[in-house]
Amino acid sequence: MKPAEYAECKYFPCSDINKSGYLVPAVEIDSEKVKVVMISEAPPENPHDYFYAHGDPFFLKTTMQAFNDAGVPISSIQEILDLGFYLTTAVKCAKTQYGISAQTIKNCSMLLEKELSLFPNVEVYMLMGDVAIKAFNYISKRQSGKNTIPAGSTYKIRKERFFYNGKWVFPSYVQTGQNYLIEKSKRMMIAEDLAEAVRIIGK
């Protein structure tokens, strides 16, 4: 199963994104083996830096570093998939500026909702940063009438337990981009969240 074949944006209604940077994972995924969905912010400006790109993509490089920081030795995207993790982004087009509007996040949450429905055996959702948290809350508000993650700074709420349809939901921090390399406190918290997700799925 290739997620890009099931979750597709046809009309591109958003104005603050780069449509030419549109990316939904187009790799072959065994959907029943996915136990953790790790949702980051948006695709990179350069598609060669995307998680599933060939070579040494930057998004994958920092994500692998996060796994290794968590005590989970990873050296390829295939090893991440074999572990039961699926990597994607909340917004499917590259950013044109630092922030992303609430309307764009809401629009793209429709696409993310379709994507998440492809994985019947998920046990953990990892929301890597504010954009992923907002997108997930749009989904849960539509389906259940309430947000899964309450308002507040991530570092203040991340030790609480959150669930959506009986599945764990972790509010965490973005593990992609240059900031990951310099924000040591967030790197430590990401590692803690990853280690806990791995523990939950029994790996």
C-alpha positions, 0 to 999 in steps of 0.5 A: 500500500502506498499512502500517496494513492489514498490520501491526495490533495486535488485542489490545493486551496492553501495560499501560504505553502509551496504547492510544488513541494507537495509530498505524501509518502509514496513508498510501499508500506505494510499498513498492518505492521505500523504501530506508531505514526510519527507526524512532523510539521511539513515537507522540506523545501528540497524534496531530496531531504524528505524522509523517504528520499534516496541518499542521505536526506536531512529529515531522515538524518535528524530522525535517525539521530533522535532514535539513537538518542533514545537508545534505539540504534537505527541506520536506515529508513527501512529499519524505522519501518521494520520497527513499526514506525511510519513517518509523515507530516501534518502539512503536505506542502513545503512552507513558504515562511516560518509559520503555517496558518491555522487555515492551512493546518485545518485544510491539510488535516483532512488529508492527514485524517485519510492517511491515518485511517490507513493504519488499523493497528496503530498504538501510538501517535507521536505529534512532533511539534505544534503544527502536528498537535493542531492538525491532530486536534482538528481531526479529533474535534471533527470526530469526537467533538473535543481536542485530544491535546489541551492548550498549553506549552508542550513541556508542561503537558507532555508528562500527562497521558493522552488517548484518542480512540484508545491509542496513546498520543504524545505531544512532542517536538519537531525532530526535523530541521536545523533547530533540532541540532541546536536545541539540546533540551528538546532533543532530550525530550524527543528521545524520552518520548521515542523511548516510551513509544518503543516501550509501549509497542514492545520493541 
